[in-house]
Amino acid sequence: MLEIVKTSDGSNTIFNSEVGENYHSRHGALQESKHVFVKSGLQYFLDKSETKQISILEVGFGTGLNFLLSADYCFAENIQLNYTGIEAYPLTIEMISQTGYDEYVSPGIWQQFIKDYPSALQNAIELNKNCHLQIAKVKLMEFQSNQKFDVIYFDAFAAIHQPEMWNEAAITHTLQFLNPGGVFVTYAITGNLKRIVKGLGLKVEKAPGAPGKREMLRAVNQD
């Protein structure tokens, strides 16, 4: 069962009773998405690379909030965005429409996303002249792509609820899709996660966390 719930910053998330977890932090869905993924991932990469285009892979597309904020930022800054989400159990368009996320992005981004979301679950689509979106409706370990990505957003449910998403096999599979110089970000930071990521040759940073978490993990592919 899915239920819309309000988080501490006033933005909504969705509670999945089958998993026993919210799609976003109860301390603030909007704050977490902006801080962990947009600021610490997308903007961090753009600032250090000074490029006008970026490719992002998101593990756990969920409500689409991370995508919407990323697309809105890139549109405003005239950045070309190629975005791929992995989501084994996509939410319905009716459920996403109830999130209220239209308040946080430009009307054009929101309206086009709602219109094209069903198509993006089938094929890569052009959301606007700056943005291409595709959502792979597969489990993480079944995802394959010839493309490598500049930034990976790892936004799976917490390890206590989905341990199979955080083990060495899952992280190794994910990081094979990261470009040299690319950035991996996630809201979580544990000793085991740091060990796995370091073991794959990435430079691990403890970055300040979103509200409710002292730290988060950011790693750069030095290959």
C-alpha positions as CSV (number, residue, x, y, z in Angstrom):
1,M,0.0,0.0,0.0
2,L,1.2,3.5,-0.9
3,E,0.4,6.6,1.1
4,I,1.3,10.3,0.6
5,V,2.9,11.6,3.8
6,K,4.3,15.1,4.7
7,T,7.9,15.4,5.7
8,S,9.5,17.9,8.1
9,D,10.3,20.6,5.5
10,G,6.6,20.6,4.3
11,S,7.2,18.6,1.1
12,N,5.6,15.3,0.6
13,T,6.9,11.8,0.1
14,I,5.3,8.4,-0.3
15,F,5.3,5.7,2.3
16,N,5.5,2.1,1.0
17,S,4.0,-0.1,3.7
18,E,5.2,-3.3,1.9
19,V,8.8,-2.2,2.2
20,G,8.2,-0.3,5.4
21,E,10.0,2.8,4.2
22,N,9.5,6.3,2.8
23,Y,10.7,7.1,-0.7
24,H,12.5,10.2,0.8
25,S,13.8,11.3,4.1
26,R,11.1,12.1,6.7
27,H,13.3,15.0,7.8
28,G,12.6,16.7,4.4
29,A,12.1,15.1,1.0
30,L,12.9,18.4,-0.9
31,Q,15.9,19.3,1.3
32,E,17.4,15.8,0.9
33,S,16.9,15.7,-2.8
34,K,18.4,19.1,-3.4
35,H,21.4,18.6,-1.0
36,V,22.4,15.0,-1.6
37,F,21.7,14.7,-5.4
38,V,21.5,18.1,-7.0
39,K,24.1,20.0,-5.0
40,S,26.5,17.2,-4.0
41,G,26.2,15.3,-7.3
42,L,25.1,17.2,-10.3
43,Q,26.4,20.7,-9.3
44,Y,29.6,19.3,-7.9
45,F,30.3,17.5,-11.2
46,L,29.5,20.6,-13.3
47,D,31.5,22.9,-11.1
48,K,34.7,20.8,-11.4
49,S,34.3,19.9,-15.1
50,E,33.0,23.2,-16.5
51,T,30.9,21.3,-19.1
52,K,27.5,22.2,-20.5
53,Q,26.2,18.7,-20.7
54,I,25.8,15.8,-18.2
55,S,24.6,12.3,-18.1
56,I,23.0,10.9,-14.9
57,L,22.0,7.4,-13.9
58,E,19.6,7.1,-10.9
59,V,19.2,3.8,-9.0
60,G,15.7,4.1,-7.6
61,F,13.8,6.5,-9.8
62,G,10.8,6.4,-7.4
63,T,8.7,9.5,-7.3
64,G,10.8,11.3,-9.9
65,L,11.8,14.2,-7.5
66,N,15.5,13.9,-8.1
67,F,14.9,13.9,-11.8
68,L,12.6,16.9,-11.7
69,L,14.9,19.0,-9.7
70,S,17.9,18.0,-11.9
71,A,16.0,18.7,-15.1
72,D,14.8,22.1,-13.8
73,Y,18.3,23.1,-12.8
74,C,19.8,22.1,-16.1
75,F,17.0,23.9,-18.1
76,A,17.7,27.1,-16.1
77,E,21.4,26.8,-16.7
78,N,21.2,25.7,-20.3
79,I,22.8,22.3,-19.6
80,Q,22.1,19.3,-21.8
81,L,20.8,16.5,-19.5
82,N,20.7,12.8,-20.5
83,Y,18.9,11.0,-17.6
84,T,18.4,7.3,-17.1
85,G,16.5,6.0,-14.1
86,I,16.3,2.4,-12.9
87,E,13.0,1.5,-11.3
88,A,11.8,-2.1,-11.0
89,Y,8.4,-1.1,-9.6
90,P,7.4,2.2,-11.2
91,L,4.8,4.3,-9.4
92,T,1.6,5.1,-11.3
93,I,1.3,8.5,-12.9
94,E,-1.8,9.0,-10.6
95,M,0.4,8.5,-7.5
96,I,3.2,10.8,-8.8
97,S,0.6,13.5,-9.6
98,Q,-0.4,13.6,-5.9
99,T,3.1,14.4,-4.6
100,G,2.8,18.2,-5.1
101,Y,6.2,18.4,-6.7
102,D,4.8,20.8,-9.3
103,E,5.5,23.4,-6.6
104,Y,9.2,23.0,-6.9
105,V,9.9,23.1,-10.6
106,S,8.8,25.2,-13.6
107,P,5.4,24.4,-14.9
108,G,6.8,23.4,-18.3
109,I,9.1,20.7,-16.7
110,W,6.3,19.3,-14.6
111,Q,3.6,19.2,-17.3
112,Q,6.0,17.6,-19.8
113,F,7.1,15.0,-17.2
114,I,3.5,14.1,-16.3
115,K,2.6,13.8,-20.0
116,D,5.7,11.8,-21.0
117,Y,6.3,9.6,-17.9
118,P,4.4,6.6,-19.4
119,S,6.4,6.8,-22.6
120,A,9.7,7.1,-20.7
121,L,9.0,3.7,-19.1
122,Q,9.1,2.3,-22.6
123,N,11.7,4.3,-24.6
124,A,14.1,7.2,-24.3
125,I,12.1,10.4,-24.8
126,E,12.9,14.1,-25.4
127,L,11.3,16.0,-22.5
128,N,12.5,19.3,-23.9
129,K,15.4,20.6,-26.0
130,N,17.7,20.3,-23.0
131,C,16.6,17.0,-21.6
132,H,16.3,13.3,-22.5
133,L,14.8,10.8,-20.1
134,Q,14.5,7.0,-20.0
135,I,13.4,4.8,-17.2
136,A,14.5,1.2,-17.2
137,K,11.8,-1.0,-15.7
138,V,14.2,-3.7,-14.4
139,K,15.8,-4.7,-11.2
140,L,19.3,-3.2,-10.7
141,M,21.2,-6.4,-11.4
142,E,19.3,-6.8,-14.7
143,F,20.2,-3.3,-15.9
144,Q,22.6,-3.2,-18.8
145,S,23.8,-0.3,-20.9
146,N,26.6,0.5,-23.3
147,Q,26.5,4.1,-22.0
148,K,28.6,5.3,-19.1
149,F,27.4,8.2,-16.9
150,D,29.0,11.3,-15.4
151,V,27.0,11.1,-12.1
152,I,25.2,8.2,-10.4
153,Y,22.5,9.0,-7.9
154,F,22.1,5.9,-5.6
155,D,18.7,6.4,-4.0
156,A,17.6,2.8,-3.1
157,F,15.6,2.1,0.0
158,A,17.7,1.9,3.1
159,A,19.9,-1.2,3.6
160,I,17.8,-2.3,6.6
161,H,14.9,-2.8,4.3
162,Q,16.7,-3.7,1.0
163,P,20.1,-5.2,2.0
164,E,20.5,-6.7,-1.5
165,M,20.7,-3.2,-3.0
166,W,23.8,-2.3,-0.9
167,N,25.9,-5.4,-1.1
168,E,29.2,-5.7,-2.9
169,A,27.6,-7.2,-6.0
170,A,25.0,-4.5,-6.4
171,I,27.5,-1.6,-5.8
172,T,30.1,-3.2,-8.2
173,H,27.4,-3.6,-10.9
174,T,26.3,0.0,-10.5
175,L,29.8,1.5,-10.6
176,Q,30.7,-0.2,-13.8
177,F,28.5,2.5,-15.5
178,L,30.4,5.5,-14.1
179,N,32.7,7.5,-16.4
180,P,36.3,8.2,-15.5
181,G,36.1,11.4,-13.4
182,G,32.5,10.7,-12.6
183,V,30.7,11.2,-9.3
184,F,28.7,8.7,-7.2
185,V,26.5,10.1,-4.5
186,T,24.1,8.6,-1.9
187,Y,22.4,9.7,1.2
188,A,23.9,6.8,3.2
189,I,27.4,6.3,4.6
190,T,28.5,3.1,6.3
191,G,31.9,1.4,6.9
192,N,30.9,-1.4,4.6
193,L,29.8,0.9,1.8
194,K,33.0,2.9,2.1
195,R,35.1,-0.2,2.0
196,I,33.3,-1.5,-1.2
197,V,33.6,1.8,-3.0
198,K,37.2,2.3,-2.1
199,G,38.0,-1.3,-3.1
200,L,36.7,-0.4,-6.6
201,G,39.3,2.3,-6.9
202,L,37.1,5.4,-6.2
203,K,38.2,8.3,-4.0
204,V,35.6,8.4,-1.1
205,E,34.6,11.6,0.6
206,K,32.5,12.1,3.7
207,A,30.3,15.1,2.7
208,P,27.9,16.9,5.1
209,G,24.6,15.1,5.1
210,A,21.1,16.4,4.5
211,P,19.0,17.4,7.6
212,G,18.7,14.4,9.9
213,K,22.0,12.8,8.8
214,R,25.4,14.1,9.8
215,E,27.2,12.7,6.7
216,M,26.7,11.3,3.3
217,L,28.9,9.5,0.8
218,R,30.4,11.0,-2.3
219,A,33.0,9.2,-4.4
220,V,34.9,10.1,-7.5
221,N,36.1,7.6,-10.1
222,Q,39.8,8.2,-10.5
223,D,40.3,5.9,-13.5
